[in-house]
């Protein structure tokens, strides 16, 4: 009986500490369910693979004339969900939406763990309302599953390193194995995890080797079983169509990744906010020394993720990485959001650190104001874009403005008189209400100093 009372008390404490996040999550959920769902050729192929897991036991597709050229875990997970709730594309899209909202939770927890609660709140809000995330979380593709699992791996890995926990290290390894066996893009999440591990300055060769083996073993075993025993060799990874089919009729532009980010992914203000946030941290390294390493961790991850896409699309002139930046760059999105969200604490710190000299005070106030403006306008511009795409029955993500790219279709676009549009506006209002509460707490803290 005593344990029950303690668990209730603990639940109430967690709820009280995260009430503002729950408000934001409700707002994001309302917006998410108000758009889409989206479909294209890829969703049909992946739905066929998941369906055949139920019917045949293996993720077969007619296009591949055999097992699909993706790792299997995502399709088996989808098949289990279909077995419970019924085999339909609607059920699959709902599963992806739940994974998308789950990723919003993980972004919050990760931001809270690295930067602090304020950054976690703003990062989750920015991530959840970025059209890039909204679209993929309403599309039956394994990308959202992969990001949820890989980001969860990173978060648990951070906890494992800080607490020096064997059990958490093993859990992080299991999550990585699940993510890697969902989509190979999960490999990118090893970048921030390795950087954080090195930053923690591990001690002892024996302990380090034990941690590495504990983390790696689930992925090594699962990969060996699937690729070697089932598919007959690891060469099947390099034989993926994405790494074979070239752009035949054009030489891809080295700016295609930036075109996607600016036109569809995160938007102009988000890009400027990212640059400004990094600039503030670089320029005032001593003041922001506690979070400088995390900004560098995020920047390195973004650079490697987008750099690999750029190399594949332009360096090797491969068609799919060039046209599908929406999927190839997806693992970088949470790290963009963390950098921009950190403007909240950076702006407040600049405001509080204004010197007595007029020119210094003016400079610090201007920096604080610019940071706050870029943070809010990034959110508002993404809300506006999300509202616009709600009415569209087709979206084309063009790598260059005169080149066809990745198509997705919404066969039931929302009209202005649809009740779902009201839910969307309520979602936006809920998020802005949460932002207002957070800003109010900032001012209350500042006035109490």
C-alpha positions as CSV (number, residue, x, y, z in Angstrom):
1,X,0.0,0.0,0.0
2,X,2.9,2.3,0.8
3,X,4.4,1.7,-2.7
4,X,1.1,2.6,-4.3
5,X,0.9,5.9,-2.5
6,X,4.5,6.7,-3.5
7,X,3.8,5.9,-7.1
8,X,0.8,8.2,-7.1
9,X,2.8,10.9,-5.5
10,X,5.6,10.4,-8.1
11,X,3.1,10.6,-10.9
12,X,1.6,13.8,-9.6
13,X,5.1,15.3,-9.3
14,X,6.0,14.4,-12.8
15,X,2.7,15.7,-14.1
16,X,3.1,19.0,-12.2
17,X,6.7,19.5,-13.4
18,X,5.7,18.9,-17.1
19,X,2.3,20.5,-17.2
20,X,3.4,23.1,-19.7
21,X,4.9,20.5,-22.0
22,X,1.6,18.5,-21.9
23,X,-0.2,21.7,-23.0
24,X,2.2,22.1,-25.9
25,X,1.9,18.4,-26.8
26,X,-1.9,18.6,-27.0
27,X,-1.6,21.6,-29.3
28,X,0.9,19.8,-31.5
29,X,-1.3,16.7,-31.6
30,X,-4.3,18.7,-32.7
31,X,-2.3,20.3,-35.6
32,X,-0.8,16.9,-36.6
33,X,-4.1,15.1,-36.9
34,X,-5.6,18.0,-38.8
35,X,-3.3,17.6,-41.9
36,X,-2.7,14.8,-44.3
37,X,-2.6,11.8,-44.5
38,X,-0.2,11.7,-47.3
39,X,0.5,8.9,-49.8
40,X,2.8,8.1,-52.7
41,X,4.4,5.2,-54.5
42,X,6.8,4.6,-51.5
43,X,3.9,4.3,-49.0
44,X,2.2,1.7,-51.2
45,X,5.4,-0.4,-51.4
46,X,6.0,-0.2,-47.7
47,X,2.4,-1.1,-47.0
48,X,2.7,-4.1,-49.2
49,X,5.8,-5.2,-47.3
50,X,4.1,-4.9,-43.9
51,X,1.0,-6.6,-45.2
52,X,3.0,-9.6,-46.5
53,X,4.6,-10.0,-43.1
54,X,1.1,-10.9,-41.9
55,X,0.2,-13.0,-45.0
56,X,3.6,-14.7,-45.7
57,X,5.8,-14.0,-42.7
58,X,8.3,-12.0,-44.7
59,X,8.3,-8.3,-46.0
60,X,7.9,-9.2,-49.7
61,X,7.0,-6.7,-52.4
62,X,6.2,-7.2,-56.1
63,X,8.5,-4.3,-57.1
64,X,11.5,-6.0,-55.5
65,X,10.3,-9.4,-56.6
66,X,11.3,-10.6,-53.1
67,X,12.2,-9.1,-49.8
68,X,12.1,-5.3,-49.7
69,X,15.5,-3.6,-49.8
70,X,15.1,-2.1,-46.3
71,X,15.8,-3.6,-42.8
72,X,12.9,-5.6,-41.5
73,X,12.1,-4.4,-38.0
74,X,9.8,-1.5,-38.9
75,X,7.6,-3.8,-41.1
76,X,7.3,-6.5,-38.4
77,X,6.3,-3.8,-35.9
78,X,3.7,-2.4,-38.3
79,X,2.4,-5.9,-38.9
80,X,1.9,-6.4,-35.1
81,X,0.0,-3.2,-35.0
82,X,-2.1,-4.3,-38.0
83,X,-2.9,-7.6,-36.3
84,X,-4.4,-5.7,-33.3
85,X,-6.2,-2.9,-35.0
86,X,-6.8,-4.1,-38.5
87,X,-5.0,-4.1,-41.8
88,X,-5.5,-0.7,-43.5
89,X,-3.5,2.2,-44.6
90,X,-5.4,4.4,-42.2
91,X,-4.3,2.3,-39.2
92,X,-0.7,2.5,-40.5
93,X,-0.8,6.2,-40.8
94,X,-2.2,6.5,-37.3
95,X,0.8,4.4,-36.1
96,X,3.2,6.8,-37.8
97,X,1.4,9.8,-36.2
98,X,1.8,8.2,-32.8
99,X,5.5,7.7,-33.5
100,X,5.7,11.3,-34.6
101,X,4.2,12.5,-31.3
102,X,6.4,10.2,-29.4
103,X,9.4,11.8,-31.1
104,X,8.2,15.2,-29.9
105,X,8.3,13.8,-26.4
106,X,11.9,12.5,-26.9
107,X,13.0,15.9,-28.3
108,X,11.6,17.5,-25.1
109,X,13.4,15.1,-22.8
110,X,16.7,15.4,-24.7
111,X,16.6,19.2,-24.8
112,X,15.7,19.2,-21.1
113,X,18.6,16.8,-20.3
114,X,21.2,18.7,-22.4
115,X,20.2,22.4,-22.2
116,X,17.5,22.7,-19.6
117,X,13.7,22.6,-19.4
118,X,13.1,25.8,-21.4
119,X,15.1,24.6,-24.3
120,X,13.4,21.3,-24.2
121,X,10.0,22.9,-24.3
122,X,10.8,25.2,-27.2
123,X,12.6,22.4,-29.1
124,X,9.6,20.1,-28.8
125,X,7.3,22.9,-30.0
126,X,9.5,23.8,-32.9
127,X,10.0,20.2,-33.9
128,X,6.4,19.2,-33.6
129,X,5.1,22.1,-35.8
130,X,7.8,22.0,-38.4
131,X,6.1,21.1,-41.7
132,X,8.9,18.6,-42.4
133,X,8.0,16.7,-39.3
134,X,4.2,17.1,-39.7
135,X,4.3,15.7,-43.2
136,X,6.4,12.7,-42.4
137,X,4.4,11.9,-39.3
138,X,1.3,11.7,-41.4
139,X,2.8,9.5,-44.1
140,X,3.1,5.7,-44.0
141,X,6.9,5.5,-44.2
142,X,9.4,3.9,-41.8
143,X,11.4,7.2,-41.4
144,X,9.4,8.4,-38.4
145,X,9.8,5.1,-36.6
146,X,13.6,5.2,-37.3
147,X,13.9,8.7,-35.9
148,X,11.9,7.9,-32.8
149,X,14.0,4.8,-32.0
150,X,17.4,6.4,-32.9
151,X,16.7,9.6,-31.0
152,X,15.5,7.5,-28.0
153,X,18.8,5.6,-28.3
154,X,20.7,8.9,-28.0
155,X,18.7,10.1,-25.0
156,X,19.0,6.9,-23.1
157,X,22.7,6.8,-24.1
158,X,23.2,10.3,-22.5
159,X,21.6,9.1,-19.3
160,X,23.7,5.9,-19.4
161,X,26.9,7.9,-19.7
162,X,26.0,10.4,-17.0
163,X,24.9,7.7,-14.6
164,X,27.6,5.2,-15.6
165,X,24.8,2.6,-15.9
166,X,25.3,-0.8,-17.5
167,X,21.6,-1.4,-17.8
168,X,20.9,1.9,-19.6
169,X,23.9,1.3,-21.9
170,X,22.3,-2.0,-22.9
171,X,18.9,-0.4,-23.3
172,X,20.5,2.3,-25.5
173,X,22.2,-0.5,-27.6
174,X,18.9,-2.3,-28.0
175,X,17.2,0.9,-29.1
176,X,20.0,1.5,-31.6
177,X,19.7,-2.0,-33.0
178,X,15.9,-1.5,-33.4
179,X,16.5,1.8,-35.1
180,X,19.2,0.4,-37.4
181,X,17.1,-2.6,-38.3
182,X,14.3,-0.2,-39.2
183,X,16.4,2.1,-41.4
184,X,20.1,2.4,-41.9
185,X,19.8,6.2,-41.3
186,X,20.0,5.4,-37.6
187,X,23.7,5.2,-38.0
188,X,23.8,9.0,-37.9
189,X,22.8,9.0,-34.3
190,X,26.1,7.5,-33.4
191,X,27.7,10.8,-34.2
192,X,26.2,12.9,-31.2
193,X,26.4,9.8,-29.0
194,X,30.1,9.3,-29.6
195,X,30.8,13.0,-29.2
196,X,28.9,13.1,-25.9
197,X,30.8,10.0,-24.7
198,X,34.2,11.6,-25.5
199,X,33.1,14.8,-23.8
200,X,32.4,12.8,-20.7
201,X,36.1,11.7,-20.6
202,X,35.6,8.0,-20.0
203,X,38.1,6.4,-17.6
204,X,39.6,3.0,-17.8
205,X,40.2,0.9,-20.9
206,X,38.4,-2.1,-19.5
207,X,35.3,-0.1,-18.7
208,X,35.3,1.6,-22.1
209,X,35.5,-1.7,-23.9
210,X,32.7,-3.1,-21.8
211,X,30.5,-0.2,-22.6
212,X,31.2,-0.4,-26.3
213,X,30.6,-4.1,-26.5
214,X,27.4,-3.8,-24.4
215,X,26.1,-1.1,-26.7
216,X,27.2,-2.7,-30.0
217,X,26.2,-6.3,-29.4
218,X,22.4,-6.1,-30.1
219,X,23.0,-4.3,-33.4
220,X,25.8,-6.7,-34.4
221,X,23.7,-9.8,-33.6
222,X,20.5,-8.6,-35.3
223,X,22.4,-7.4,-38.4
224,X,24.3,-10.8,-38.7
225,X,21.0,-12.7,-38.4
226,X,19.2,-10.6,-41.1
227,X,21.9,-9.8,-43.6
228,X,24.1,-12.9,-43.3
229,X,21.7,-15.7,-42.4
230,X,18.5,-14.5,-44.0
231,X,19.7,-12.5,-47.0
232,X,22.9,-14.4,-47.6
233,X,25.5,-11.7,-47.2
234,X,26.1,-8.0,-46.2
235,X,26.5,-7.1,-49.9
236,X,22.7,-6.6,-50.0
237,X,23.3,-3.3,-48.1
238,X,25.4,-1.8,-50.9
239,X,23.1,-3.1,-53.6
240,X,20.2,-0.8,-52.5
241,X,18.7,1.0,-55.5
242,X,19.4,4.4,-53.8
243,X,23.1,3.8,-54.2
244,X,22.9,2.6,-57.8
245,X,20.5,4.8,-59.8
246,X,22.2,7.9,-61.2
247,X,20.8,11.3,-62.4
248,X,20.9,10.7,-66.1
249,X,19.7,14.0,-67.5
250,X,21.4,16.6,-65.3
251,X,24.3,17.4,-63.1
252,X,22.8,17.9,-59.6
253,X,23.4,21.3,-58.0
254,X,25.5,21.4,-54.8
255,X,22.8,23.7,-53.3
256,X,20.0,21.2,-53.5
257,X,20.1,20.5,-49.7
258,X,19.8,24.2,-48.9
259,X,17.0,24.6,-51.4
260,X,15.0,21.9,-49.6
261,X,15.7,23.4,-46.2
262,X,14.7,26.9,-47.3
263,X,11.7,26.1,-49.4
264,X,10.1,23.1,-47.6
265,X,12.1,21.8,-44.6
266,X,12.5,24.5,-42.0
267,X,12.2,27.8,-43.8
268,X,14.3,31.0,-44.1
269,X,13.8,32.3,-40.6
270,X,14.7,29.0,-39.1
271,X,17.9,28.9,-41.0
272,X,18.8,32.4,-39.9
273,X,17.8,31.6,-36.3
274,X,20.2,28.6,-36.4
275,X,23.1,30.7,-37.7
276,X,22.3,33.5,-35.2
277,X,22.1,31.0,-32.3
278,X,25.4,29.4,-33.2
279,X,27.0,32.9,-33.7
280,X,25.9,34.0,-30.2
281,X,27.4,30.9,-28.7
282,X,30.6,31.2,-30.6
283,X,31.0,34.9,-29.8
284,X,30.3,34.5,-26.1
285,X,31.9,31.1,-25.5
286,X,32.9,32.0,-21.9
287,X,29.4,33.0,-21.0
288,X,27.8,30.0,-22.6
289,X,30.5,27.5,-21.9
290,X,28.0,25.1,-20.3
291,X,26.0,24.6,-23.5
292,X,28.7,25.4,-26.0
293,X,29.6,21.7,-26.3
294,X,26.0,20.8,-27.0
295,X,25.7,23.4,-29.8
296,X,28.9,21.9,-31.3
297,X,27.4,18.4,-30.9
298,X,24.3,19.5,-32.8
299,X,26.2,21.4,-35.4
300,X,28.5,18.4,-36.1
301,X,25.6,16.1,-36.4
302,X,23.8,18.4,-38.8
303,X,26.9,18.8,-40.9
304,X,27.5,15.1,-41.2
305,X,23.9,14.2,-42.0
306,X,23.5,16.9,-44.7
307,X,27.1,16.4,-45.9
308,X,26.5,12.7,-46.6
309,X,23.3,13.6,-48.5
310,X,25.3,16.3,-50.5
311,X,28.1,13.8,-51.3
312,X,25.6,11.1,-52.5
313,X,23.5,13.6,-54.4
314,X,26.1,15.8,-56.0
315,X,29.5,14.0,-55.5
316,X,28.1,10.6,-56.8
317,X,25.2,12.1,-58.7
318,X,22.7,9.6,-57.3
319,X,19.1,10.4,-58.1
320,X,17.3,9.3,-54.9
321,X,19.5,11.2,-52.3
322,X,19.3,14.2,-54.6
323,X,15.5,14.2,-55.0
324,X,14.6,12.8,-51.5
325,X,16.4,15.2,-49.1
326,X,13.2,15.1,-47.1
327,X,14.2,11.6,-46.0
328,X,18.0,11.7,-46.2
329,X,18.3,14.8,-44.0
330,X,15.6,13.9,-41.5
331,X,17.9,12.8,-38.8
332,X,19.3,16.4,-38.6
333,X,15.9,18.0,-37.9
334,X,15.9,17.5,-34.1
335,X,19.4,19.1,-33.8
336,X,18.3,22.2,-35.8
337,X,15.4,22.5,-33.3
338,X,17.7,22.2,-30.3
339,X,20.0,25.0,-31.6
340,X,17.1,27.4,-32.3
341,X,15.3,26.5,-29.1
342,X,18.4,27.4,-27.1
343,X,17.8,31.0,-28.2
344,X,15.3,31.2,-25.3
345,X,18.0,30.8,-22.6
346,X,20.6,32.7,-24.7
347,X,18.4,35.7,-25.2
348,X,17.4,35.8,-21.5
349,X,21.1,35.5,-20.5
350,X,22.0,38.4,-22.9
351,X,19.2,40.5,-21.4
352,X,20.4,39.9,-17.9
353,X,24.1,40.4,-18.8
354,X,23.7,43.9,-20.3
355,X,26.5,46.1,-19.1
356,X,26.3,49.6,-17.6
357,X,28.0,51.2,-20.6
358,X,25.4,52.4,-23.1
359,X,27.0,50.8,-26.2
360,X,27.3,47.5,-24.4
361,X,23.8,47.6,-23.0
362,X,22.4,48.5,-26.5
363,X,24.4,45.6,-28.1
364,X,23.2,43.0,-25.5
365,X,19.6,44.2,-25.6
366,X,19.7,44.1,-29.4
367,X,21.1,40.6,-29.4
368,X,18.5,39.4,-26.8
369,X,15.7,41.0,-28.9
370,X,16.9,39.5,-32.1
371,X,17.2,36.0,-30.6
372,X,13.6,36.2,-29.2
373,X,12.3,37.6,-32.5
374,X,13.9,34.8,-34.6
375,X,12.7,32.1,-32.2
376,X,9.1,33.3,-32.3
377,X,9.0,34.2,-36.0
378,X,10.4,30.7,-36.9
379,X,7.5,29.2,-35.0
380,X,4.9,31.5,-36.6
381,X,6.3,31.0,-40.2
382,X,6.1,27.2,-39.8
383,X,2.6,27.5,-38.5
384,X,1.6,29.5,-41.5
385,X,3.2,27.0,-43.9
386,X,1.6,24.1,-42.1
387,X,-1.8,25.8,-42.5
388,X,-1.1,26.3,-46.2
389,X,-0.2,22.7,-47.0
390,X,-3.4,21.6,-45.3
391,X,-5.4,22.7,-48.3
392,X,-3.1,21.1,-50.9
393,X,-3.8,17.7,-52.6
394,X,-0.2,17.4,-53.8
395,X,3.2,18.6,-52.6
396,X,6.4,18.4,-54.6
397,X,9.7,18.8,-52.8
398,X,12.0,20.1,-55.6
399,X,15.7,19.8,-55.2
400,X,16.0,22.7,-57.6
401,X,13.2,25.0,-58.6
402,X,13.1,23.8,-62.2
403,X,13.5,20.0,-61.4
404,X,10.9,17.5,-60.3
405,X,11.5,15.9,-56.9
406,X,9.7,13.9,-54.2
407,X,5.9,13.9,-54.7
408,X,3.3,13.2,-52.0
409,X,-0.5,13.3,-52.3
410,X,-3.3,14.1,-50.0
411,X,-6.5,12.6,-51.5
412,X,-8.7,14.2,-48.8
413,X,-7.3,17.8,-48.4
414,X,-9.0,19.9,-45.7
415,X,-11.4,22.6,-46.9
416,X,-11.9,25.9,-44.9
417,X,-15.3,24.7,-43.7
418,X,-14.0,21.3,-42.4
419,X,-14.2,20.9,-38.6
420,X,-10.6,19.7,-38.7
421,X,-9.4,23.2,-39.6
422,X,-11.0,24.4,-36.4
423,X,-9.0,21.7,-34.5
424,X,-5.9,23.0,-36.2
425,X,-6.5,26.6,-35.1
426,X,-7.2,25.4,-31.6
427,X,-3.9,23.5,-31.7
428,X,-2.1,26.7,-32.8
429,X,-3.8,28.7,-30.1
430,X,-2.9,26.1,-27.5
431,X,0.7,26.2,-28.5
432,X,0.8,30.0,-28.4
433,X,-0.9,29.9,-25.0
434,X,1.9,27.6,-23.8
435,X,4.5,29.9,-25.2
436,X,2.8,32.9,-23.4
437,X,2.9,31.0,-20.1
438,X,6.6,30.3,-20.6
439,X,7.4,33.9,-21.5
440,X,5.4,35.0,-18.4
441,X,7.6,32.8,-16.2
442,X,10.7,34.3,-17.8
443,X,9.6,37.8,-16.9
444,X,8.5,36.6,-13.4
445,X,12.0,35.2,-12.8
446,X,13.6,38.3,-14.1
447,X,11.6,40.6,-11.9
448,X,12.4,38.5,-8.8
449,X,16.1,38.9,-9.2
